Amino acid sequence: WTAFRRQTALLVMFGERALLGREHSLHTWLSCLTMLAGAVLCALGQQSVADPWAMLHMFLLCVASAGYLVFAGSLRKNHGFSEVDTLLANSLLSSPFLVGWLLYRGEYSQWSSFSHWSDVSFQGILCSSIILALILNYSVFVNVSVNSPLTTTITGQIKNIGTTALALILSPPAQVSEAYVGGIILGVVGSLWYGVDRLRHTLNS
């Protein structure tokens, strides 16, 4: 999961080029391709067989994540939206898809017949989750406005690499292969490469 999520960076680069007119250096492309190669190597090193339906969902999630970041950057750059404006626009545009998916999956009846709506503890947890989601999304929009959508994505990839490394440590030795370890190393190299390239670009600008 965390390995294949790294293809989001490549999708963000294509989205930035199409919507924001942003061109990336050869080092940036190579660093992102290195991370993607590490993800593929990790997947090949796993002994379990991937479910094609789950892989399709994973790819769609990567596309949605990339579109989410690039769209936020486009609203900021091309339309002068503030972070609050971007948050509101994202909510208005995503709500029809959420409702449509809810109806398609037949989950509306489960939602409407949920027996804990009047439970005070449930209401407290629900409100806390809503506030946390607002803070998280607002933070993403601020990050995109200060940095670029790609830098925001790479920051998330570093977290994913840490998660993969932790899984490597906690996995039984029989489930760890050389390809899996090599994929993690490639991912770390790609992330460091990108960080050094961005630092060099910042110092030269």
C-alpha positions as CSV (number, residue, x, y, z in Angstrom):
1,W,0.0,0.0,0.0
2,T,2.6,2.6,1.1
3,A,4.9,1.6,-1.7
4,F,2.4,2.1,-4.5
5,R,1.2,5.3,-3.0
6,R,4.5,6.8,-4.1
7,Q,3.3,7.0,-7.7
8,T,1.2,10.0,-6.6
9,A,4.3,12.2,-7.0
10,L,4.6,11.4,-10.6
11,L,0.9,12.1,-11.2
12,V,1.3,15.4,-9.5
13,M,4.2,16.4,-11.8
14,F,2.0,15.7,-14.9
15,G,-0.9,17.6,-13.3
16,E,1.4,20.6,-12.4
17,R,2.6,20.7,-16.0
18,A,-0.9,20.6,-17.5
19,L,-2.7,22.9,-15.1
20,L,-0.1,25.2,-13.6
21,G,2.4,25.3,-16.5
22,R,5.2,24.3,-14.2
23,E,8.3,22.6,-15.7
24,H,10.5,20.4,-13.5
25,S,14.2,19.8,-13.8
26,L,15.7,16.5,-15.0
27,H,16.9,15.9,-11.4
28,T,13.3,16.2,-10.1
29,W,12.0,13.7,-12.7
30,L,14.8,11.3,-12.0
31,S,14.4,11.5,-8.2
32,C,10.6,10.8,-8.5
33,L,11.2,8.0,-10.9
34,T,13.7,6.5,-8.4
35,M,11.1,6.6,-5.7
36,L,8.6,4.9,-8.1
37,A,11.1,2.3,-9.0
38,G,11.6,1.6,-5.3
39,A,7.9,1.2,-4.8
40,V,7.7,-1.3,-7.7
41,L,10.7,-3.2,-6.3
42,C,9.0,-3.4,-2.9
43,A,5.8,-4.7,-4.4
44,L,7.8,-7.4,-6.4
45,G,9.5,-8.4,-3.2
46,Q,6.3,-9.1,-1.3
47,Q,5.3,-12.8,-1.2
48,S,1.6,-12.1,-1.1
49,V,-0.3,-11.9,-4.3
50,A,-1.9,-8.5,-4.9
51,D,-5.7,-8.3,-5.6
52,P,-6.2,-6.6,-9.0
53,W,-9.4,-4.9,-7.8
54,A,-7.5,-3.5,-4.7
55,M,-4.7,-2.4,-7.0
56,L,-7.3,-0.5,-9.2
57,H,-8.7,1.2,-6.1
58,M,-5.2,2.1,-5.0
59,F,-4.4,3.7,-8.4
60,L,-7.7,5.7,-8.3
61,L,-6.7,6.9,-4.8
62,C,-3.4,8.1,-6.1
63,V,-5.1,9.9,-9.0
64,A,-7.6,11.5,-6.6
65,S,-4.8,12.6,-4.2
66,A,-2.7,14.1,-7.0
67,G,-5.8,15.9,-8.4
68,Y,-6.6,17.2,-5.0
69,L,-3.2,18.8,-4.5
70,V,-2.9,20.2,-8.0
71,F,-6.4,21.6,-8.0
72,A,-5.7,23.3,-4.7
73,G,-2.6,24.8,-6.2
74,S,-4.4,25.9,-9.3
75,L,-7.1,27.7,-7.3
76,R,-4.5,29.6,-5.4
77,K,-2.3,30.5,-8.4
78,N,-4.9,31.1,-11.2
79,H,-7.9,32.3,-9.3
80,G,-6.5,34.0,-6.1
81,F,-8.3,31.7,-3.7
82,S,-7.4,31.9,0.0
83,E,-7.0,28.8,2.1
84,V,-10.5,29.1,3.4
85,D,-11.9,29.6,-0.1
86,T,-10.1,26.6,-1.4
87,L,-11.4,24.5,1.6
88,L,-14.9,25.6,0.8
89,A,-14.6,24.9,-2.9
90,N,-13.2,21.5,-2.3
91,S,-16.1,20.6,0.0
92,L,-18.7,21.8,-2.4
93,L,-17.2,20.0,-5.4
94,S,-16.5,16.7,-3.6
95,S,-19.9,16.5,-1.8
96,P,-21.9,15.3,-4.9
97,F,-19.4,12.5,-5.5
98,L,-19.5,11.4,-1.8
99,V,-23.3,11.4,-1.8
100,G,-23.4,9.5,-5.1
101,W,-21.0,6.9,-3.8
102,L,-23.1,6.6,-0.6
103,L,-26.2,5.9,-2.7
104,Y,-24.4,3.5,-5.1
105,R,-23.0,1.4,-2.3
106,G,-26.4,1.3,-0.6
107,E,-25.0,2.7,2.6
108,Y,-27.6,5.4,3.0
109,S,-30.0,3.0,4.8
110,Q,-27.2,2.0,7.3
111,W,-26.4,5.7,7.9
112,S,-30.0,6.7,8.4
113,S,-30.8,3.8,10.7
114,F,-27.6,4.2,12.8
115,S,-28.7,3.8,16.5
116,H,-26.0,6.0,18.1
117,W,-26.8,9.4,16.6
118,S,-28.2,10.6,20.0
119,D,-25.3,9.2,22.0
120,V,-23.3,12.1,23.5
121,S,-20.0,10.2,23.4
122,F,-20.5,9.4,19.7
123,Q,-21.4,13.0,19.0
124,G,-18.2,14.2,20.7
125,I,-16.1,11.8,18.7
126,L,-17.8,12.8,15.5
127,C,-17.3,16.5,16.2
128,S,-13.7,15.9,17.1
129,S,-13.1,14.0,13.8
130,I,-14.7,16.8,11.8
131,I,-12.5,19.4,13.5
132,L,-9.4,17.3,12.9
133,A,-10.3,16.9,9.2
134,L,-10.8,20.6,8.9
135,I,-7.4,21.3,10.5
136,L,-5.7,18.7,8.3
137,N,-7.2,20.0,5.1
138,Y,-6.5,23.6,6.0
139,S,-2.9,22.7,6.8
140,V,-2.5,20.9,3.4
141,F,-3.8,24.1,1.6
142,V,-1.4,26.3,3.6
143,N,1.4,23.9,2.7
144,V,0.5,24.0,-1.0
145,S,0.4,27.8,-1.0
146,V,3.8,28.1,0.7
147,N,5.4,25.2,-1.2
148,S,4.4,23.4,-4.4
149,P,2.0,20.5,-4.7
150,L,4.9,18.3,-5.6
151,T,6.9,19.3,-2.5
152,T,3.8,18.6,-0.4
153,T,3.6,15.1,-2.0
154,I,7.3,14.4,-1.5
155,T,6.9,15.3,2.2
156,G,4.2,12.7,2.4
157,Q,6.4,10.2,0.7
158,I,9.0,10.5,3.4
159,K,6.4,9.6,5.9
160,N,5.4,6.6,3.7
161,I,9.1,5.5,3.6
162,G,9.2,5.6,7.4
163,T,6.0,3.5,7.5
164,T,7.5,1.0,5.1
165,A,10.7,0.8,7.1
166,L,8.7,0.2,10.3
167,A,6.8,-2.6,8.6
168,L,10.1,-4.1,7.6
169,I,11.3,-4.0,11.2
170,L,8.1,-5.5,12.5
171,S,7.6,-8.1,9.8
172,P,8.8,-11.7,10.4
173,P,12.2,-12.4,8.8
174,A,10.6,-15.0,6.5
175,Q,8.5,-12.3,4.8
176,V,11.4,-9.9,4.1
177,S,13.1,-10.3,0.8
178,E,16.2,-8.7,-0.8
179,A,13.9,-6.9,-3.3
180,Y,11.8,-5.5,-0.5
181,V,14.8,-4.0,1.3
182,G,16.2,-2.8,-2.0
183,G,13.0,-1.0,-2.8
184,I,13.1,0.8,0.6
185,I,16.6,1.9,-0.1
186,L,15.7,3.2,-3.5
187,G,12.8,5.1,-2.0
188,V,15.0,6.8,0.6
189,V,17.6,7.6,-2.1
190,G,14.9,9.2,-4.3
191,S,13.5,11.3,-1.4
192,L,17.0,12.5,-0.4
193,W,17.8,13.3,-4.0
194,Y,14.7,15.4,-4.4
195,G,15.4,17.2,-1.1
196,V,18.9,18.1,-2.1
197,D,17.7,19.2,-5.6
198,R,15.1,21.5,-4.1
199,L,17.6,22.9,-1.5
200,R,20.0,23.7,-4.3
201,H,17.3,25.3,-6.3
202,T,16.3,27.5,-3.4
203,L,19.8,28.6,-2.6
204,N,20.4,29.5,-6.3
205,S,17.2,31.5,-6.7
